[in-house]
Amino acid sequence: MSNFNSTERKIAQFLSSNKELKESVKYYYQRLQRLIYNKDEVTNFDFNVKRISNSKQNCFYGYYDTIPENENGNDILYHRLLDSGDEVEICVYNMKEDRHESISTSRAFNFQFGSRLQWIDNHKLIFNSYDSVKDQYGSELYNILSGKSIHFENPVLLFKNEIIYSIDFKHLNSLKSEYGYSAHQSTCKNKFPSFGILALSTVTGFQKEIVSIAEIIMKSGVTFNPNSVHFLNHFLISPNGKFGVFLHRWQYSEGRFEHCWLIDLSTNQLELLNMEMTSHYCWISNSELIAFITKSGVTGYFSIDIHKKTFTPMVGMNKIGSGDGHPSFAAGTIVFDSYPDRKGMQSLFRLVQNEITLLGKFYSPLHKNPFFRTDLHPRISKDGHRIYFDSNHESFRGLYCMTI
């Protein structure tokens, strides 16, 4: 909830122990807010914006931590929701030829992460799949030139340096998390995931659990409520592949809590980076993160030096008062968004050399089911000239490209 006052945030925190009640109260409260405040507010932007998805059917890319275009910028990835509602097409759009191609389908998806669809290089991509016979999730490494794919037993959260990094998507779903997958038939009501973070080499086939929940709990120094349910998520790797950050979250009747951890991928050494609230983050160098966190009781965007362990407030980003958002970085540029304000408007910003520009405001229709909401999730191209974002300002989901 961006641009909401401290009382509203405290109520939201109080209700966090009952997710269904919180979402119901939030929906009706936001509905009332829009009736009061939404006066002649319309989607507006000052830059060229093109819808990549070619139909008025619901299409989207997914999370903000990978970009939909390949290395040469010619091909764009996106999902198209099929009429059944429980399956997506995996689509590739060739910008030079203005051609859309459906290459596969998947039942392993949600509206936040999608199928974790992401490029590996100019011709290879990877996405998650579901095997109904084995009732398990895996991943498909697909070559757009040959039209052939290689199946891996592990689902992908992140692909880096020929390694598939995985988390337990079934466990996430059991927590009613918008990041979980729901195609499977088996039930999962465990307090802990089946594994923490797995690393599978696509070259050698060697697999290792680089982070375990047991190790995290032991090293955290916290006495956890015995009824706590634990999960790991949001694993991001530094540009040089040497370090990773991730969230350990746990929840019980008093609410949800998190720790942000740092891992040295050469030694698997773990270090607790932040014990207060940590939301969204991105790498801006091999040693620095931009993150929306609470530090020493202060909430906002901070620059974090992972070696010096310094936390520096991002004054400009915090001054505009947009609240929590999804930052991404490339070519000296940070782009970030906001959640819908009282009027239902989501804002898209760019930060270059300490100067912040409002790139556009997009109306987000209100949904009672929070899983159906559409975050902008902006991602910037490697050359810094194109920003890709999901939006439903045209009353359906679409993937858009803004040229700047």
Residue pairs with C-beta under 8 A, 6 or more apart in sequence:
1 8
1 9
1 12
1 26
1 323
1 339
2 322
2 323
2 324
2 325
2 338
2 339
2 340
2 341
3 321
3 322
3 323
3 338
3 341
3 342
4 12
4 323
4 342
12 22
12 26
13 255
14 255
15 21
15 22
15 25
15 26
16 22
16 251
16 255
16 256
17 251
17 252
17 253
17 254
17 255
19 176
20 176
23 370
24 368
26 370
27 366
27 367
27 368
27 370
30 340
30 342
30 344
30 366
31 366
33 342
33 343
34 342
34 343
34 344
34 366
36 342
37 342
37 343
38 342
38 343
38 344
39 343
41 343
41 344
41 345
41 361
41 363
42 363
43 360
43 361
43 362
43 363
43 393
44 360
44 361
45 348
45 359
45 360
45 361
45 362
45 402
46 359
46 360
47 359
47 360
47 402
47 403
47 404
48 402
48 403
49 360
49 400
49 401
49 402
49 403
50 400
50 401
50 403
51 394
51 398
51 399
51 400
52 59
52 68
52 76
52 78
52 93
52 388
52 398
52 399
52 400
52 401
53 59
53 60
53 78
53 80
53 91
53 93
53 398
53 399
54 93
54 100
55 80
56 394
56 396
57 80
57 81
57 396
58 80
58 81
58 396
58 397
59 78
59 79
59 80
59 81
59 91
59 397
59 398
59 399
60 78
60 79
60 81
60 111
60 114
60 374
60 390
60 397
60 398
60 399
61 68
61 77
61 78
61 79
61 114
61 117
61 377
61 379
61 388
61 390
61 399
62 79
62 112
62 113
62 114
62 115
62 116
62 117
62 377
62 390
63 112
63 113
63 114
63 116
63 377
64 280
64 282
64 326
64 327
64 328
64 375
64 377
64 378
64 379
65 158
65 234
65 236
65 282
65 328
66 118
66 119
66 158
66 379
67 119
67 328
67 330
67 379
67 380
67 381
67 382
67 388
68 76
68 77
68 78
68 117
68 119
68 379
68 388
68 399
69 75
69 76
69 77
69 119
69 381
69 386
69 388
70 119
70 121
70 122
70 123
70 125
71 119
71 121
71 122
71 382
72 122
73 95
73 381
73 382
73 383
73 386
74 94
74 95
74 96
74 122
75 92
75 93
75 94
75 95
75 122
75 144
76 92
76 93
76 95
76 388
76 399
76 401
77 90
77 91
77 92
77 93
77 117
77 118
77 119
77 125
78 91
78 93
78 117
78 399
79 88
79 89
79 90
79 91
79 106
79 109
79 114
79 115
79 117
80 88
80 89
80 91
80 102
81 87
81 88
81 397
82 88
82 89
82 105
86 107
86 183
87 105
87 106
87 107
87 109
88 105
88 106
88 107
88 109
88 114
88 115
89 102
89 104
89 105
90 102
90 103
90 104
90 105
90 106
90 115
90 117
90 127
90 142
91 100
91 101
91 102
91 103
92 100
92 101
92 103
92 125
92 144
93 99
93 100
93 101
94 100
94 101
103 142
103 144
103 147
104 127
104 129
104 140
104 142
104 149
106 115
106 127
106 128
106 129
106 130
106 140
107 129
107 130
107 132
107 183
108 115
108 127
108 128
108 129
108 130
108 137
108 155
108 169
108 181
108 183
109 115
109 128
109 181
110 178
110 179
110 180
110 181
110 182
110 371
111 178
111 371
111 372
111 373
111 374
111 397
112 178
112 179
112 375
113 179
114 127
115 127
115 128
115 129
116 126
116 127
116 128
116 139
116 155
116 156
116 157
116 158
117 125
117 126
117 127
118 125
118 126
118 127
118 156
118 158
118 159
119 125
120 126
120 141
120 159
123 143
123 144
123 145
124 141
124 142
124 143
124 144
125 141
125 142
125 144
126 139
126 140
126 141
126 142
126 156
126 159
126 164
127 139
127 140
127 142
127 156
128 137
128 138
128 139
128 140
128 155
128 156
128 169
128 181
129 137
129 138
129 139
129 140
129 151
130 136
130 137
130 138
130 181
130 183
130 184
131 137
131 138
132 183
132 185
135 184
135 185
135 186
136 153
136 184
137 155
137 169
137 170
137 181
137 183
137 184
138 151
138 152
138 153
138 154
138 155
139 151
139 152
139 154
139 155
139 156
139 164
140 149
140 150
140 151
140 152
141 149
141 150
141 151
141 152
141 202
142 148
142 149
143 149
150 202
152 164
152 200
152 202
154 164
154 166
154 198
154 200
154 207
155 166
155 167
155 169
155 181
156 164
156 165
156 166
157 165
157 166
157 167
157 197
157 235
158 165
158 235
158 236
158 237
159 165
160 237
160 241
161 241
162 201
162 202
162 203
163 199
163 200
163 201
163 202
164 198
164 199
164 200
164 202
165 197
165 198
165 199
165 200
165 235
165 237
166 195
166 197
166 198
166 199
166 200
167 193
167 195
167 196
167 197
167 198
167 231
167 232
167 233
167 235
168 193
168 194
168 195
168 231
169 179
169 180
169 181
170 180
170 181
170 184
170 186
170 188
170 194
171 180
171 188
171 190
171 192
171 193
171 194
171 231
172 179
172 180
172 181
172 193
172 231
172 233
173 180
173 181
173 182
173 184
173 188
174 180
174 187
174 188
174 189
174 190
175 229
175 231
175 251
177 231
178 370
178 371
179 233
191 227
191 228
191 229
191 230
192 213
192 229
192 230
193 213
193 230
193 231
193 232
195 209
195 212
196 209
196 210
196 211
196 212
196 213
196 215
196 216
196 232
197 209
197 210
197 211
197 232
197 235
197 246
198 207
198 208
198 209
198 210
199 207
199 208
199 209
199 210
200 206
200 207
201 207
210 263
210 265
210 268
211 232
211 246
211 261
211 263
211 268
211 270
213 230
213 232
213 248
215 270
216 230
216 232
216 248
216 259
216 261
216 270
217 224
217 230
219 270
219 272
220 248
220 259
220 272
221 272
222 259
224 230
224 250
225 252
225 253
225 254
227 252
227 253
228 250
228 251
228 252
229 250
229 251
229 252
230 248
230 249
230 250
231 248
231 249
231 250
232 246
232 247
232 248
232 249
233 246
233 247
233 249
234 245
234 246
234 247
234 280
234 281
235 244
235 245
235 246
236 244
236 245
236 246
236 281
236 282
236 283
237 243
237 244
237 265
237 283
238 244
238 283
238 286
238 287
239 283
239 285
239 286
240 286
241 265
242 264
242 265
242 266
242 286
243 262
243 263
243 264
243 265
243 286
243 306
244 262
244 263
244 265
245 260
245 261
245 262
245 263
245 273
245 281
245 289
245 306
246 260
246 261
246 263
247 258
247 259
247 260
247 261
247 278
248 258
248 259
248 261
249 256
249 257
249 258
250 256
250 257
250 258
251 257
258 277
258 278
259 272
259 274
259 275
259 278
260 272
260 273
260 274
260 278
260 281
260 291
260 293
261 270
261 271
261 272
261 273
262 270
262 271
262 272
262 273
262 306
263 269
263 270
263 271
264 271
273 304
273 306
273 309
274 291
274 293
274 295
274 304
274 311
276 293
276 294
276 295
276 296
276 297
277 293
277 294
277 299
278 291
278 292
278 293
278 294
279 291
279 292
279 293
279 324
280 291
280 292
280 324
280 325
280 326
280 327
281 289
281 290
281 291
281 292
281 293
281 304
281 327
282 289
282 290
282 291
282 327
282 328
282 329
282 334
283 289
283 329
284 290
284 303
284 329
284 334
287 305
287 306
287 307
288 303
288 304
288 305
288 306
289 303
289 304
289 306
290 301
290 302
290 303
290 304
290 314
290 327
290 329
290 334
291 301
291 302
291 304
291 327
292 299
292 300
292 301
292 302
292 324
292 325
292 327
293 299
293 300
293 302
293 304
293 311
295 302
295 311
298 313
300 313
300 314
300 317
300 318
301 313
301 314
301 317
301 318
301 327
301 336
302 311
302 312
302 313
302 314
303 311
303 312
303 313
303 314
304 310
304 311
304 312
305 312
316 351
316 354
316 355
316 356
317 334
317 336
317 349
317 351
317 356
320 349
320 356
322 336
322 337
322 338
322 347
322 349
323 338
323 339
324 338
324 339
325 336
325 337
325 338
325 339
325 349
326 336
326 337
326 375
326 376
326 377
326 378
327 334
327 335
327 336
328 334
328 335
328 336
328 378
328 379
328 380
329 335
329 380
330 380
330 381
330 382
330 383
330 384
331 380
331 381
331 382
331 383
331 384
332 352
332 353
332 384
333 350
333 351
333 352
333 380
333 384
334 350
334 351
334 352
335 348
335 349
335 350
335 351
335 359
335 378
335 379
335 380
335 387
336 348
336 349
336 351
336 378
337 346
337 347
337 348
337 349
337 375
337 376
337 377
337 378
337 389
338 346
338 347
338 349
339 346
339 375
340 346
340 364
340 366
341 347
344 363
344 364
344 365
344 366
345 361
345 362
345 363
345 364
346 361
346 362
346 363
346 364
346 375
346 376
346 391
347 358
347 360
347 361
347 362
348 358
348 359
348 360
348 361
348 362
348 376
348 378
348 387
348 389
348 402
349 356
349 357
349 358
349 359
350 356
350 357
350 359
350 387
350 404
351 357
359 387
359 402
359 404
360 402
362 376
362 391
362 393
363 393
364 373
364 374
364 391
364 392
364 393
365 392
365 395
367 373
374 390
374 391
374 392
374 397
375 390
376 389
376 390
376 391
377 389
377 390
378 387
378 388
378 389
379 387
379 388
379 389
380 386
380 387
380 388
381 387
381 388
384 404
385 403
385 404
386 401
386 402
386 403
386 404
387 401
387 402
387 404
388 399
388 400
388 401
388 402
389 399
389 400
389 402
390 397
390 398
390 399
390 400
391 397
391 398
391 400
392 398
